[in-house]
Structure formats: C-alpha cells, structure tokens
C-alpha cells in the first residue's frame, strides 16, 4: 500500500519510514512525502485551536486536492514556563525555517533566567483521511530544554533532555529514539488500528 504523507519535511517522512522498517512493514507500506510526488498544492492555513483540528485541515485539503487517501500531522512543543507562545502556534513562533536556528531561538527564551522551569512536552497528532473514514491518534512525551547534545535525529531532538534516560533524543540509539518519538507512537497506534489497507 502507498501512503501520501502531507508534509514537505523530510525529517518527519524519514522518521516514519524508519518506523516502518523497525516494525517490519516496509515491504507492505510505502510512504511518500509531498516532496516525493512533486506537490505544488497551497497548504491550508492552520487556523485550528488544537493539533487535531490543524491535522484534519491538512488531511482533508490534500485528500481533496490529490483525490487520494492522505496522512497528515500537526504537533508542537509546549513550554511550562511560556505556555502561551508555542503549542499549536509552534511553527509561527520562529523567525527562521532552519532547525538549528530554531533551537537557538528557543534557548534564547531561557537566557539569564536560571531559575525558570525548563520542562517541556512534545506533542504529535496524526490524521488519516480517505473516502470511507477519518481516524486520528495522538501521543506526547515530556522532557526538559537543554543546551544541544548529540548529533542524531532532527528538529528539537538535540535540545530535549529526557530525565529517565539522562540523554537528549539526539543522544539515543536510533531504535530507542524512534520508539520514544511521539510522532512514531501516534503512527504505531494507527498501524494497530489497521487503517492502512
């Protein structure tokens, strides 16, 4: 089966492809990003008040445009010390599209604030939309914002410290990082629902 994943983010697409290999499903399910299919559709404005609403907007828009079933996602980073500036507005917060620069922008929030909480929650929501049904799944993981550590992963992986592991996402072995990723956990829930037929 082929899945169109409504994202231009190759880091996200690579993560879910790695998950399919980990779950030994890469021969059964083939995932294609918007980059892979040369998509030029203008994405819908993310006006939802929740991750689910935004993921649904993307899934429905691309499914209608492509006339195919579509997997879409939304997610964000929530900071305990700054509850109103990220979350569903995470991507709109940043002035740069470069992940390394985005991490710097986040770390700058904590400059000269040694006593402020660095607790954070990384949330992911996936929606699969086709003619017959629309299903969704969500997952999240909590950690702490830290200075960059580790060279693997992508996005916020190097600055999210996991106290139980005493490592950042970027310091974890690939399989362990995948299994702890909220996006992969949400994807696994959809796989268990057997929606990809």
PyMOL commands that place a pseudoatom at each C-alpha (Angstrom):
pseudoatom trace, name=CA, resn=UNK, resi=1, chain=A, elem=C, hetatm=0, pos=[0.000, 0.000, 0.000]
pseudoatom trace, name=CA, resn=UNK, resi=2, chain=A, elem=C, hetatm=0, pos=[1.122, 3.552, -0.761]
pseudoatom trace, name=CA, resn=UNK, resi=3, chain=A, elem=C, hetatm=0, pos=[0.591, 6.350, 1.768]
pseudoatom trace, name=CA, resn=UNK, resi=4, chain=A, elem=C, hetatm=0, pos=[0.787, 10.025, 0.858]
pseudoatom trace, name=CA, resn=UNK, resi=5, chain=A, elem=C, hetatm=0, pos=[2.114, 11.892, 3.894]
pseudoatom trace, name=CA, resn=UNK, resi=6, chain=A, elem=C, hetatm=0, pos=[1.134, 15.557, 3.634]
pseudoatom trace, name=CA, resn=UNK, resi=7, chain=A, elem=C, hetatm=0, pos=[4.464, 17.061, 4.623]
pseudoatom trace, name=CA, resn=UNK, resi=8, chain=A, elem=C, hetatm=0, pos=[7.418, 18.689, 2.905]
pseudoatom trace, name=CA, resn=UNK, resi=9, chain=A, elem=C, hetatm=0, pos=[9.526, 17.975, 5.998]
pseudoatom trace, name=CA, resn=UNK, resi=10, chain=A, elem=C, hetatm=0, pos=[11.881, 15.183, 5.003]
pseudoatom trace, name=CA, resn=UNK, resi=11, chain=A, elem=C, hetatm=0, pos=[12.898, 14.668, 8.628]
pseudoatom trace, name=CA, resn=UNK, resi=12, chain=A, elem=C, hetatm=0, pos=[9.320, 13.726, 9.511]
pseudoatom trace, name=CA, resn=UNK, resi=13, chain=A, elem=C, hetatm=0, pos=[8.984, 11.480, 6.451]
pseudoatom trace, name=CA, resn=UNK, resi=14, chain=A, elem=C, hetatm=0, pos=[12.300, 9.771, 7.179]
pseudoatom trace, name=CA, resn=UNK, resi=15, chain=A, elem=C, hetatm=0, pos=[11.248, 9.136, 10.774]
pseudoatom trace, name=CA, resn=UNK, resi=16, chain=A, elem=C, hetatm=0, pos=[8.056, 7.347, 9.734]
pseudoatom trace, name=CA, resn=UNK, resi=17, chain=A, elem=C, hetatm=0, pos=[9.903, 5.341, 7.053]
pseudoatom trace, name=CA, resn=UNK, resi=18, chain=A, elem=C, hetatm=0, pos=[12.384, 4.231, 9.695]
pseudoatom trace, name=CA, resn=UNK, resi=19, chain=A, elem=C, hetatm=0, pos=[9.450, 3.245, 11.892]
pseudoatom trace, name=CA, resn=UNK, resi=20, chain=A, elem=C, hetatm=0, pos=[8.041, 1.096, 9.084]
pseudoatom trace, name=CA, resn=UNK, resi=21, chain=A, elem=C, hetatm=0, pos=[11.396, -0.680, 8.821]
pseudoatom trace, name=CA, resn=UNK, resi=22, chain=A, elem=C, hetatm=0, pos=[11.507, -1.125, 12.584]
pseudoatom trace, name=CA, resn=UNK, resi=23, chain=A, elem=C, hetatm=0, pos=[8.019, -2.641, 12.572]
pseudoatom trace, name=CA, resn=UNK, resi=24, chain=A, elem=C, hetatm=0, pos=[8.969, -4.782, 9.550]
pseudoatom trace, name=CA, resn=UNK, resi=25, chain=A, elem=C, hetatm=0, pos=[6.272, -3.209, 7.401]
pseudoatom trace, name=CA, resn=UNK, resi=26, chain=A, elem=C, hetatm=0, pos=[8.431, -1.528, 4.761]
pseudoatom trace, name=CA, resn=UNK, resi=27, chain=A, elem=C, hetatm=0, pos=[7.539, -4.174, 2.176]
pseudoatom trace, name=CA, resn=UNK, resi=28, chain=A, elem=C, hetatm=0, pos=[3.804, -3.734, 2.778]
pseudoatom trace, name=CA, resn=UNK, resi=29, chain=A, elem=C, hetatm=0, pos=[3.527, 0.038, 3.229]
pseudoatom trace, name=CA, resn=UNK, resi=30, chain=A, elem=C, hetatm=0, pos=[5.356, 2.654, 1.158]
pseudoatom trace, name=CA, resn=UNK, resi=31, chain=A, elem=C, hetatm=0, pos=[5.289, 6.235, 2.416]
pseudoatom trace, name=CA, resn=UNK, resi=32, chain=A, elem=C, hetatm=0, pos=[5.667, 9.223, 0.082]
pseudoatom trace, name=CA, resn=UNK, resi=33, chain=A, elem=C, hetatm=0, pos=[6.081, 12.820, 1.188]
pseudoatom trace, name=CA, resn=UNK, resi=34, chain=A, elem=C, hetatm=0, pos=[4.829, 15.818, -0.775]
pseudoatom trace, name=CA, resn=UNK, resi=35, chain=A, elem=C, hetatm=0, pos=[8.415, 16.372, -1.903]
pseudoatom trace, name=CA, resn=UNK, resi=36, chain=A, elem=C, hetatm=0, pos=[8.493, 12.864, -3.352]
pseudoatom trace, name=CA, resn=UNK, resi=37, chain=A, elem=C, hetatm=0, pos=[5.422, 13.444, -5.528]
pseudoatom trace, name=CA, resn=UNK, resi=38, chain=A, elem=C, hetatm=0, pos=[6.364, 16.965, -6.623]
pseudoatom trace, name=CA, resn=UNK, resi=39, chain=A, elem=C, hetatm=0, pos=[3.320, 18.513, -4.991]
pseudoatom trace, name=CA, resn=UNK, resi=40, chain=A, elem=C, hetatm=0, pos=[2.557, 22.199, -5.585]
pseudoatom trace, name=CA, resn=UNK, resi=41, chain=A, elem=C, hetatm=0, pos=[-0.736, 22.435, -3.676]
pseudoatom trace, name=CA, resn=UNK, resi=42, chain=A, elem=C, hetatm=0, pos=[-1.003, 25.502, -1.458]
pseudoatom trace, name=CA, resn=UNK, resi=43, chain=A, elem=C, hetatm=0, pos=[-1.431, 24.146, 2.085]
pseudoatom trace, name=CA, resn=UNK, resi=44, chain=A, elem=C, hetatm=0, pos=[-4.426, 25.313, 4.090]
pseudoatom trace, name=CA, resn=UNK, resi=45, chain=A, elem=C, hetatm=0, pos=[-3.940, 27.948, 6.742]
pseudoatom trace, name=CA, resn=UNK, resi=46, chain=A, elem=C, hetatm=0, pos=[-3.597, 26.290, 10.128]
pseudoatom trace, name=CA, resn=UNK, resi=47, chain=A, elem=C, hetatm=0, pos=[-6.426, 28.064, 11.904]
pseudoatom trace, name=CA, resn=UNK, resi=48, chain=A, elem=C, hetatm=0, pos=[-7.361, 25.264, 14.295]
pseudoatom trace, name=CA, resn=UNK, resi=49, chain=A, elem=C, hetatm=0, pos=[-7.298, 25.714, 18.050]
pseudoatom trace, name=CA, resn=UNK, resi=50, chain=A, elem=C, hetatm=0, pos=[-5.898, 22.206, 18.572]
pseudoatom trace, name=CA, resn=UNK, resi=51, chain=A, elem=C, hetatm=0, pos=[-3.346, 19.895, 16.934]
pseudoatom trace, name=CA, resn=UNK, resi=52, chain=A, elem=C, hetatm=0, pos=[-6.201, 17.643, 15.836]
pseudoatom trace, name=CA, resn=UNK, resi=53, chain=A, elem=C, hetatm=0, pos=[-8.073, 20.462, 14.106]
pseudoatom trace, name=CA, resn=UNK, resi=54, chain=A, elem=C, hetatm=0, pos=[-4.953, 21.520, 12.191]
pseudoatom trace, name=CA, resn=UNK, resi=55, chain=A, elem=C, hetatm=0, pos=[-4.084, 17.952, 11.190]
pseudoatom trace, name=CA, resn=UNK, resi=56, chain=A, elem=C, hetatm=0, pos=[-7.647, 17.465, 9.950]
pseudoatom trace, name=CA, resn=UNK, resi=57, chain=A, elem=C, hetatm=0, pos=[-7.473, 20.657, 7.907]
pseudoatom trace, name=CA, resn=UNK, resi=58, chain=A, elem=C, hetatm=0, pos=[-4.328, 19.409, 6.152]
pseudoatom trace, name=CA, resn=UNK, resi=59, chain=A, elem=C, hetatm=0, pos=[-5.559, 15.848, 5.669]
pseudoatom trace, name=CA, resn=UNK, resi=60, chain=A, elem=C, hetatm=0, pos=[-8.886, 16.913, 4.157]
pseudoatom trace, name=CA, resn=UNK, resi=61, chain=A, elem=C, hetatm=0, pos=[-7.357, 19.612, 1.949]
pseudoatom trace, name=CA, resn=UNK, resi=62, chain=A, elem=C, hetatm=0, pos=[-4.714, 17.334, 0.452]
pseudoatom trace, name=CA, resn=UNK, resi=63, chain=A, elem=C, hetatm=0, pos=[-7.076, 14.351, 0.134]
pseudoatom trace, name=CA, resn=UNK, resi=64, chain=A, elem=C, hetatm=0, pos=[-9.491, 16.507, -1.855]
pseudoatom trace, name=CA, resn=UNK, resi=65, chain=A, elem=C, hetatm=0, pos=[-6.719, 18.009, -3.984]
pseudoatom trace, name=CA, resn=UNK, resi=66, chain=A, elem=C, hetatm=0, pos=[-4.964, 14.710, -4.737]
pseudoatom trace, name=CA, resn=UNK, resi=67, chain=A, elem=C, hetatm=0, pos=[-8.133, 12.589, -4.775]
pseudoatom trace, name=CA, resn=UNK, resi=68, chain=A, elem=C, hetatm=0, pos=[-6.228, 10.054, -2.684]
pseudoatom trace, name=CA, resn=UNK, resi=69, chain=A, elem=C, hetatm=0, pos=[-6.147, 8.950, 0.956]
pseudoatom trace, name=CA, resn=UNK, resi=70, chain=A, elem=C, hetatm=0, pos=[-3.793, 11.180, 2.925]
pseudoatom trace, name=CA, resn=UNK, resi=71, chain=A, elem=C, hetatm=0, pos=[-1.930, 11.050, 6.219]
pseudoatom trace, name=CA, resn=UNK, resi=72, chain=A, elem=C, hetatm=0, pos=[-1.353, 14.450, 7.836]
pseudoatom trace, name=CA, resn=UNK, resi=73, chain=A, elem=C, hetatm=0, pos=[0.039, 15.610, 11.120]
pseudoatom trace, name=CA, resn=UNK, resi=74, chain=A, elem=C, hetatm=0, pos=[0.314, 18.518, 13.454]
pseudoatom trace, name=CA, resn=UNK, resi=75, chain=A, elem=C, hetatm=0, pos=[2.298, 18.852, 16.609]
pseudoatom trace, name=CA, resn=UNK, resi=76, chain=A, elem=C, hetatm=0, pos=[4.209, 21.233, 18.727]
pseudoatom trace, name=CA, resn=UNK, resi=77, chain=A, elem=C, hetatm=0, pos=[6.435, 21.912, 21.655]
pseudoatom trace, name=CA, resn=UNK, resi=78, chain=A, elem=C, hetatm=0, pos=[4.841, 23.179, 24.841]
pseudoatom trace, name=CA, resn=UNK, resi=79, chain=A, elem=C, hetatm=0, pos=[6.971, 25.001, 27.417]
pseudoatom trace, name=CA, resn=UNK, resi=80, chain=A, elem=C, hetatm=0, pos=[5.839, 25.100, 31.032]
pseudoatom trace, name=CA, resn=UNK, resi=81, chain=A, elem=C, hetatm=0, pos=[7.457, 28.498, 31.550]
pseudoatom trace, name=CA, resn=UNK, resi=82, chain=A, elem=C, hetatm=0, pos=[5.918, 30.011, 28.400]
pseudoatom trace, name=CA, resn=UNK, resi=83, chain=A, elem=C, hetatm=0, pos=[2.522, 28.319, 27.971]
pseudoatom trace, name=CA, resn=UNK, resi=84, chain=A, elem=C, hetatm=0, pos=[1.115, 30.844, 25.518]
pseudoatom trace, name=CA, resn=UNK, resi=85, chain=A, elem=C, hetatm=0, pos=[3.802, 31.220, 22.856]
pseudoatom trace, name=CA, resn=UNK, resi=86, chain=A, elem=C, hetatm=0, pos=[4.266, 27.735, 21.389]
pseudoatom trace, name=CA, resn=UNK, resi=87, chain=A, elem=C, hetatm=0, pos=[1.911, 24.735, 21.349]
pseudoatom trace, name=CA, resn=UNK, resi=88, chain=A, elem=C, hetatm=0, pos=[-0.323, 24.869, 18.250]
pseudoatom trace, name=CA, resn=UNK, resi=89, chain=A, elem=C, hetatm=0, pos=[1.494, 28.086, 17.306]
pseudoatom trace, name=CA, resn=UNK, resi=90, chain=A, elem=C, hetatm=0, pos=[4.960, 26.479, 17.409]
pseudoatom trace, name=CA, resn=UNK, resi=91, chain=A, elem=C, hetatm=0, pos=[5.923, 26.994, 13.751]
pseudoatom trace, name=CA, resn=UNK, resi=92, chain=A, elem=C, hetatm=0, pos=[4.520, 30.519, 13.716]
pseudoatom trace, name=CA, resn=UNK, resi=93, chain=A, elem=C, hetatm=0, pos=[6.718, 31.439, 16.680]
pseudoatom trace, name=CA, resn=UNK, resi=94, chain=A, elem=C, hetatm=0, pos=[10.000, 31.026, 14.811]
pseudoatom trace, name=CA, resn=UNK, resi=95, chain=A, elem=C, hetatm=0, pos=[11.580, 33.648, 12.578]
pseudoatom trace, name=CA, resn=UNK, resi=96, chain=A, elem=C, hetatm=0, pos=[13.705, 31.019, 10.771]
pseudoatom trace, name=CA, resn=UNK, resi=97, chain=A, elem=C, hetatm=0, pos=[12.926, 27.742, 8.995]
pseudoatom trace, name=CA, resn=UNK, resi=98, chain=A, elem=C, hetatm=0, pos=[16.366, 26.368, 9.836]
pseudoatom trace, name=CA, resn=UNK, resi=99, chain=A, elem=C, hetatm=0, pos=[16.117, 23.776, 12.666]
pseudoatom trace, name=CA, resn=UNK, resi=100, chain=A, elem=C, hetatm=0, pos=[19.449, 24.775, 14.229]
pseudoatom trace, name=CA, resn=UNK, resi=101, chain=A, elem=C, hetatm=0, pos=[18.397, 28.430, 14.288]
pseudoatom trace, name=CA, resn=UNK, resi=102, chain=A, elem=C, hetatm=0, pos=[15.010, 27.492, 15.735]
pseudoatom trace, name=CA, resn=UNK, resi=103, chain=A, elem=C, hetatm=0, pos=[16.762, 25.695, 18.583]
pseudoatom trace, name=CA, resn=UNK, resi=104, chain=A, elem=C, hetatm=0, pos=[18.784, 28.846, 19.254]
pseudoatom trace, name=CA, resn=UNK, resi=105, chain=A, elem=C, hetatm=0, pos=[15.591, 30.908, 19.324]
pseudoatom trace, name=CA, resn=UNK, resi=106, chain=A, elem=C, hetatm=0, pos=[14.136, 28.527, 21.905]
pseudoatom trace, name=CA, resn=UNK, resi=107, chain=A, elem=C, hetatm=0, pos=[17.252, 28.564, 24.051]
pseudoatom trace, name=CA, resn=UNK, resi=108, chain=A, elem=C, hetatm=0, pos=[17.292, 32.365, 23.950]
pseudoatom trace, name=CA, resn=UNK, resi=109, chain=A, elem=C, hetatm=0, pos=[13.992, 32.337, 25.856]
pseudoatom trace, name=CA, resn=UNK, resi=110, chain=A, elem=C, hetatm=0, pos=[15.891, 30.971, 28.844]
pseudoatom trace, name=CA, resn=UNK, resi=111, chain=A, elem=C, hetatm=0, pos=[18.893, 33.314, 28.665]
pseudoatom trace, name=CA, resn=UNK, resi=112, chain=A, elem=C, hetatm=0, pos=[19.568, 34.982, 32.029]
pseudoatom trace, name=CA, resn=UNK, resi=113, chain=A, elem=C, hetatm=0, pos=[16.678, 33.039, 33.624]
pseudoatom trace, name=CA, resn=UNK, resi=114, chain=A, elem=C, hetatm=0, pos=[18.476, 30.319, 35.628]
pseudoatom trace, name=CA, resn=UNK, resi=115, chain=A, elem=C, hetatm=0, pos=[15.537, 29.685, 37.973]
pseudoatom trace, name=CA, resn=UNK, resi=116, chain=A, elem=C, hetatm=0, pos=[12.787, 29.341, 35.365]
pseudoatom trace, name=CA, resn=UNK, resi=117, chain=A, elem=C, hetatm=0, pos=[11.297, 25.926, 34.613]
pseudoatom trace, name=CA, resn=UNK, resi=118, chain=A, elem=C, hetatm=0, pos=[12.722, 24.161, 31.571]
pseudoatom trace, name=CA, resn=UNK, resi=119, chain=A, elem=C, hetatm=0, pos=[10.031, 21.479, 31.494]
pseudoatom trace, name=CA, resn=UNK, resi=120, chain=A, elem=C, hetatm=0, pos=[8.515, 20.821, 28.095]
pseudoatom trace, name=CA, resn=UNK, resi=121, chain=A, elem=C, hetatm=0, pos=[6.113, 18.485, 26.329]
pseudoatom trace, name=CA, resn=UNK, resi=122, chain=A, elem=C, hetatm=0, pos=[6.441, 17.371, 22.729]
pseudoatom trace, name=CA, resn=UNK, resi=123, chain=A, elem=C, hetatm=0, pos=[3.060, 16.513, 21.200]
pseudoatom trace, name=CA, resn=UNK, resi=124, chain=A, elem=C, hetatm=0, pos=[2.110, 14.851, 17.908]
pseudoatom trace, name=CA, resn=UNK, resi=125, chain=A, elem=C, hetatm=0, pos=[-1.237, 14.199, 16.264]
pseudoatom trace, name=CA, resn=UNK, resi=126, chain=A, elem=C, hetatm=0, pos=[-1.788, 12.179, 13.064]
pseudoatom trace, name=CA, resn=UNK, resi=127, chain=A, elem=C, hetatm=0, pos=[-4.947, 12.078, 10.954]
pseudoatom trace, name=CA, resn=UNK, resi=128, chain=A, elem=C, hetatm=0, pos=[-5.602, 9.586, 8.159]
pseudoatom trace, name=CA, resn=UNK, resi=129, chain=A, elem=C, hetatm=0, pos=[-8.366, 10.645, 5.791]
pseudoatom trace, name=CA, resn=UNK, resi=130, chain=A, elem=C, hetatm=0, pos=[-9.902, 8.684, 2.946]
pseudoatom trace, name=CA, resn=UNK, resi=131, chain=A, elem=C, hetatm=0, pos=[-13.342, 8.434, 1.383]
pseudoatom trace, name=CA, resn=UNK, resi=132, chain=A, elem=C, hetatm=0, pos=[-14.565, 5.826, 3.830]
pseudoatom trace, name=CA, resn=UNK, resi=133, chain=A, elem=C, hetatm=0, pos=[-13.293, 7.144, 7.122]
pseudoatom trace, name=CA, resn=UNK, resi=134, chain=A, elem=C, hetatm=0, pos=[-11.151, 9.552, 9.059]
pseudoatom trace, name=CA, resn=UNK, resi=135, chain=A, elem=C, hetatm=0, pos=[-9.177, 8.358, 12.055]
pseudoatom trace, name=CA, resn=UNK, resi=136, chain=A, elem=C, hetatm=0, pos=[-6.650, 10.049, 14.305]
pseudoatom trace, name=CA, resn=UNK, resi=137, chain=A, elem=C, hetatm=0, pos=[-4.149, 9.261, 17.026]
pseudoatom trace, name=CA, resn=UNK, resi=138, chain=A, elem=C, hetatm=0, pos=[-2.087, 11.358, 19.419]
pseudoatom trace, name=CA, resn=UNK, resi=139, chain=A, elem=C, hetatm=0, pos=[0.935, 10.927, 21.663]
pseudoatom trace, name=CA, resn=UNK, resi=140, chain=A, elem=C, hetatm=0, pos=[3.235, 13.081, 23.741]
pseudoatom trace, name=CA, resn=UNK, resi=141, chain=A, elem=C, hetatm=0, pos=[6.396, 12.913, 25.803]
pseudoatom trace, name=CA, resn=UNK, resi=142, chain=A, elem=C, hetatm=0, pos=[7.740, 15.229, 28.490]
pseudoatom trace, name=CA, resn=UNK, resi=143, chain=A, elem=C, hetatm=0, pos=[11.303, 16.372, 28.990]
pseudoatom trace, name=CA, resn=UNK, resi=144, chain=A, elem=C, hetatm=0, pos=[13.419, 19.438, 29.661]
pseudoatom trace, name=CA, resn=UNK, resi=145, chain=A, elem=C, hetatm=0, pos=[15.025, 22.029, 27.407]
pseudoatom trace, name=CA, resn=UNK, resi=146, chain=A, elem=C, hetatm=0, pos=[18.820, 21.823, 27.493]
pseudoatom trace, name=CA, resn=UNK, resi=147, chain=A, elem=C, hetatm=0, pos=[21.815, 23.037, 25.530]
pseudoatom trace, name=CA, resn=UNK, resi=148, chain=A, elem=C, hetatm=0, pos=[22.378, 20.971, 22.351]
pseudoatom trace, name=CA, resn=UNK, resi=149, chain=A, elem=C, hetatm=0, pos=[23.671, 17.457, 22.949]
pseudoatom trace, name=CA, resn=UNK, resi=150, chain=A, elem=C, hetatm=0, pos=[24.040, 14.671, 20.419]
pseudoatom trace, name=CA, resn=UNK, resi=151, chain=A, elem=C, hetatm=0, pos=[24.235, 14.539, 16.644]
pseudoatom trace, name=CA, resn=UNK, resi=152, chain=A, elem=C, hetatm=0, pos=[21.378, 12.258, 15.603]
pseudoatom trace, name=CA, resn=UNK, resi=153, chain=A, elem=C, hetatm=0, pos=[17.707, 12.922, 14.958]
pseudoatom trace, name=CA, resn=UNK, resi=154, chain=A, elem=C, hetatm=0, pos=[16.345, 16.228, 13.682]
pseudoatom trace, name=CA, resn=UNK, resi=155, chain=A, elem=C, hetatm=0, pos=[14.349, 19.254, 14.787]
pseudoatom trace, name=CA, resn=UNK, resi=156, chain=A, elem=C, hetatm=0, pos=[14.309, 19.677, 18.558]
pseudoatom trace, name=CA, resn=UNK, resi=157, chain=A, elem=C, hetatm=0, pos=[15.972, 16.295, 19.256]
pseudoatom trace, name=CA, resn=UNK, resi=158, chain=A, elem=C, hetatm=0, pos=[19.283, 17.756, 20.425]
pseudoatom trace, name=CA, resn=UNK, resi=159, chain=A, elem=C, hetatm=0, pos=[17.726, 20.138, 22.978]
pseudoatom trace, name=CA, resn=UNK, resi=160, chain=A, elem=C, hetatm=0, pos=[15.042, 17.923, 24.555]
pseudoatom trace, name=CA, resn=UNK, resi=161, chain=A, elem=C, hetatm=0, pos=[16.545, 16.113, 27.542]
pseudoatom trace, name=CA, resn=UNK, resi=162, chain=A, elem=C, hetatm=0, pos=[14.767, 13.005, 28.805]
pseudoatom trace, name=CA, resn=UNK, resi=163, chain=A, elem=C, hetatm=0, pos=[15.372, 12.671, 32.571]
pseudoatom trace, name=CA, resn=UNK, resi=164, chain=A, elem=C, hetatm=0, pos=[14.564, 8.948, 32.658]
pseudoatom trace, name=CA, resn=UNK, resi=165, chain=A, elem=C, hetatm=0, pos=[17.205, 8.295, 30.009]
pseudoatom trace, name=CA, resn=UNK, resi=166, chain=A, elem=C, hetatm=0, pos=[19.631, 11.004, 31.136]
pseudoatom trace, name=CA, resn=UNK, resi=167, chain=A, elem=C, hetatm=0, pos=[20.094, 11.815, 27.453]
pseudoatom trace, name=CA, resn=UNK, resi=168, chain=A, elem=C, hetatm=0, pos=[18.597, 14.005, 24.768]
pseudoatom trace, name=CA, resn=UNK, resi=169, chain=A, elem=C, hetatm=0, pos=[16.676, 12.463, 21.892]
pseudoatom trace, name=CA, resn=UNK, resi=170, chain=A, elem=C, hetatm=0, pos=[19.725, 13.103, 19.693]
pseudoatom trace, name=CA, resn=UNK, resi=171, chain=A, elem=C, hetatm=0, pos=[21.918, 11.016, 22.019]
pseudoatom trace, name=CA, resn=UNK, resi=172, chain=A, elem=C, hetatm=0, pos=[19.695, 7.940, 21.903]
pseudoatom trace, name=CA, resn=UNK, resi=173, chain=A, elem=C, hetatm=0, pos=[20.311, 4.963, 19.617]
pseudoatom trace, name=CA, resn=UNK, resi=174, chain=A, elem=C, hetatm=0, pos=[18.085, 5.120, 16.547]
pseudoatom trace, name=CA, resn=UNK, resi=175, chain=A, elem=C, hetatm=0, pos=[15.649, 2.374, 17.568]
pseudoatom trace, name=CA, resn=UNK, resi=176, chain=A, elem=C, hetatm=0, pos=[15.191, 3.770, 21.058]
pseudoatom trace, name=CA, resn=UNK, resi=177, chain=A, elem=C, hetatm=0, pos=[14.719, 7.295, 19.701]
pseudoatom trace, name=CA, resn=UNK, resi=178, chain=A, elem=C, hetatm=0, pos=[12.068, 6.065, 17.271]
pseudoatom trace, name=CA, resn=UNK, resi=179, chain=A, elem=C, hetatm=0, pos=[10.124, 4.187, 19.930]
pseudoatom trace, name=CA, resn=UNK, resi=180, chain=A, elem=C, hetatm=0, pos=[10.059, 7.280, 22.164]
pseudoatom trace, name=CA, resn=UNK, resi=181, chain=A, elem=C, hetatm=0, pos=[9.088, 9.716, 19.415]
pseudoatom trace, name=CA, resn=UNK, resi=182, chain=A, elem=C, hetatm=0, pos=[5.505, 10.991, 19.869]
pseudoatom trace, name=CA, resn=UNK, resi=183, chain=A, elem=C, hetatm=0, pos=[5.030, 11.008, 16.089]
pseudoatom trace, name=CA, resn=UNK, resi=184, chain=A, elem=C, hetatm=0, pos=[6.117, 7.376, 15.807]
pseudoatom trace, name=CA, resn=UNK, resi=185, chain=A, elem=C, hetatm=0, pos=[3.965, 6.408, 18.790]
pseudoatom trace, name=CA, resn=UNK, resi=186, chain=A, elem=C, hetatm=0, pos=[0.941, 8.046, 17.156]
pseudoatom trace, name=CA, resn=UNK, resi=187, chain=A, elem=C, hetatm=0, pos=[1.806, 6.313, 13.864]
pseudoatom trace, name=CA, resn=UNK, resi=188, chain=A, elem=C, hetatm=0, pos=[2.073, 2.972, 15.644]
pseudoatom trace, name=CA, resn=UNK, resi=189, chain=A, elem=C, hetatm=0, pos=[-1.421, 3.458, 17.059]
pseudoatom trace, name=CA, resn=UNK, resi=190, chain=A, elem=C, hetatm=0, pos=[-2.768, 3.948, 13.536]
pseudoatom trace, name=CA, resn=UNK, resi=191, chain=A, elem=C, hetatm=0, pos=[-0.926, 0.863, 12.349]
pseudoatom trace, name=CA, resn=UNK, resi=192, chain=A, elem=C, hetatm=0, pos=[-2.501, -1.125, 15.169]
pseudoatom trace, name=CA, resn=UNK, resi=193, chain=A, elem=C, hetatm=0, pos=[-5.937, 0.122, 14.095]
pseudoatom trace, name=CA, resn=UNK, resi=194, chain=A, elem=C, hetatm=0, pos=[-5.201, -1.421, 10.664]
pseudoatom trace, name=CA, resn=UNK, resi=195, chain=A, elem=C, hetatm=0, pos=[-6.439, 1.661, 8.839]
pseudoatom trace, name=CA, resn=UNK, resi=196, chain=A, elem=C, hetatm=0, pos=[-3.840, 1.339, 6.072]
pseudoatom trace, name=CA, resn=UNK, resi=197, chain=A, elem=C, hetatm=0, pos=[-5.463, -1.269, 3.832]
for i in range(1, 197): cmd.bond("trace and resi %d" % i, "trace and resi %d" % (i + 1))
show_as sticks, trace
zoom trace
